[in-house]
């Protein structure tokens, strides 16, 4: 995976995929992005002169409605794909075909892939299997998704946020050490005489519970012994404030509002209500991510002959749906202005179609601004919508 050319300083703690995922903020952000994207319905459309229609019998539509590979359903497949994409900046999927038809899509772990460019500009993928053997895959066998980068490979968020993650890991380690030692500070035990090596070892063994373990026995110091703490308390190093800041810092890397990973500190800059925060997250973080995948599917999975007539779309309406009252009000306006038929509105609410509900209606009072001199005064106004076509549940 691509790494920064240089680091200003060494990270406070070594950062790996496993150590990063042990941070609750990283886990929550990656889980939120991966599961939300994977849960959206994926629809394959074909375009014609009248618009576009759902291509339910297209091979890729059939594939994504069943098992995408021998191990995964559609949701499980996209969870793996988005996990690798979000953490490593690249996701690799092995394509298996029967003739021109794709019969399986299998995610490969990004950490096991090395991308190389040949002299003719062709990309090849070196895949290291679990048994240590290496397989070279051509670009025709690999569906490569990438975040922003140099055009051939995406930049790795895990690599670029190593300093932030290192500080967060160091804070977690400090908390673990504090509680493992019963919140005891390290210190120096002094005495007003010189000790031999044997006496020094005996004193260290006898009084080690002053700084180690959770043993709370009362120790009595005598003979001129004094204990002086040398480590700072959690309050002195503002450990709690530092950990809170790291949550917001990690969320910034992933474009996730911290309130969406159960952080209730501070206020949002996107609005005072959770609805505004979620709307901003869906539009500014989720939508660009999903459009990247939709366009990549069209280029890498569709046949060359059908690229002009096929579209892939994650159904985003389920995430952006307003409350019931707002939805019904928008349907009323759309139907009254002739934009939507009653049956189209009923379909959005999973209600059965009504006879006569496929007609477009217009409010009778609406007229052209410049009037209509040829209008027959005896001609009735536009028909009103029948009462049985109104949006009513049941």
C-alpha positions, 0 to 999 in steps of 0.5 A: 500500500502507498506510504507517505514519502517521509514522516516528520517524527516517529509515531508515539506507538507502532501502528498496524492494522490490528493495533488501529482496529483496537481503537474504539473510534477507528472500529466505530468509523470503519464499521459505520461506513462499511455496514451503511454502504453495504446495506444499501440496495444495489440496482442495475439499470438499462437506459432506453429512449424513454428513460431507464428501467431496472434490468432484473435479468442482467447477469450482474443483477442476478449475481448481486441478488444471490451469492456473490461468491461461494462464501459471501452474500451481497452485504457481506461482500460489500462489507469486505470491499468497503473495509479494505477501501476505507482502511487501506485506500484500495480494494481488490476483487478477483473476477471469475468469468464463464465466457463473458459472464461474471460468475464470481467476485471474491474480495482479496485482502489489500495487505496481501497485494502489491501493485506494479506497473509494466513498461507498457503501462499495464498494471499487474497485481502480485497476490501473496496467498495464506500459504506464502505462495505468490500469484501474479494477476493481470488487470483483467482478473482484478477489479481495483477500487481506490481512494484519491491517489496518483491515479493508479493506486489510492493513498492509505488512510492507515499510513497517513494517520499513523501519528494520530493513531500512535498518540491514541494507542499510547494514551490507551497503553497509559490507561492500561498501565495505570489500572494494571498497577492500581493507579500507583505512580512510579517513584524513587525510594531513598535512604540515608545510607549506602546499600550493598547490591544484595541489600538494594535488591532486597529493598526493591523486592520488599517494596515493589508493591509501592508502584506495581500490582493492585496490592493495597497493603499498608507499607511502613517505611522506617530507618530513613526510607522515603518514597517520592513519586516521579510520574505525573498523575492522569490529571496532570497530563490531561489524559482524559482530555487527550483521549476525547480529542483523539476521538474527534481527530480520528473521526476527522480522518474518516469524515464521520461526525463524532456524534455518530460514533457515540461521542456526546462531547462538544457541539456540531458545526453542521447544525444543532440537530442530529438530522442535519448532522446525518444529512451532511454525513450522507451527502458529503461522505457517503455519496462520494464514496458510493458514486466512486464504486458505481462508476468503477463497476460500470468501467470494470464489470460491465461489457464494453458494448453495454457501458453506454446503456447500463447504470449501477446505483445504490438506492440512497433514498432509504437513508435520506427518507424524511418523516412520514408527514414530510414525505406525504406532503412532498407527494401531495405537491408532486402529484398536484403539480403533475410531476408524479402519479398517485401510483408512483407515490404509493409505490414509494410507500410499498402500497399496492397500485390503484386503478386509474392511479397511473394518470398525471393530475394538475391543480385546476386553478393553475393557468399560464401566466400570459393567459390563454385567449383560445380557451373554451369557457365552457370546457371543464377544468382539469379533473380532480384526483379521485378520493380513492387514489389519495395516499392512505395506508390501509 
